[in-house]
Amino acid sequence: MDNVYLLGIFAAMSAATMLTRSLPFVALAKVKNHSALDQFGRLLPPMIMVVLVCFGLVSLEIESIDRGGLSALSFVVVIVLHAYFRNPLLSILVGTGVYVIGIQGFGL
């Protein structure tokens, strides 16, 4: 392959990426104080979290009662920590840590 051809491909990909990333900001600049956008911005993070949790729970492979109990314990830890601290990063990291320690440390 020719280097000029590859540079052209990278330039086209860069332009397409910049266009798709900046277009919403340019298109919505005049309506940035609209109530529907405020509500969407308020509801989007919890909706994304629900989708991620559902995807994670559906893709679990539970081979035994112990693994199911560990999954349930990790899930409860995430819910309790998030309800108490309201910090998604903390609750996700601690819940993942509980699950990993249960699998690696206790051989579940």
BELRA-V736831 format. One record per residue. PSI is psi in whole degrees, 0 to 359 (* if undefined). Layout:
# BELRA-V736831
psi=<PSI	PSI>
This chain:
# BELRA-V736831
psi=<147	142	325	320	315	319	323	320	314	322	318	319	321	317	318	321	314	319	313	332	324	339	316	322	321	318	328	12	326	341	31	341	23	142	327	322	324	316	320	318	331	326	342	314	315	326	320	319	319	317	317	319	316	318	318	320	324	325	3	139	106	108	337	172	322	316	322	319	320	319	316	319	315	319	316	320	316	315	314	314	320	324	326	313	340	39	102	319	316	312	322	316	316	318	318	320	317	316	315	317	320	321	311	318	322	358	33	*>
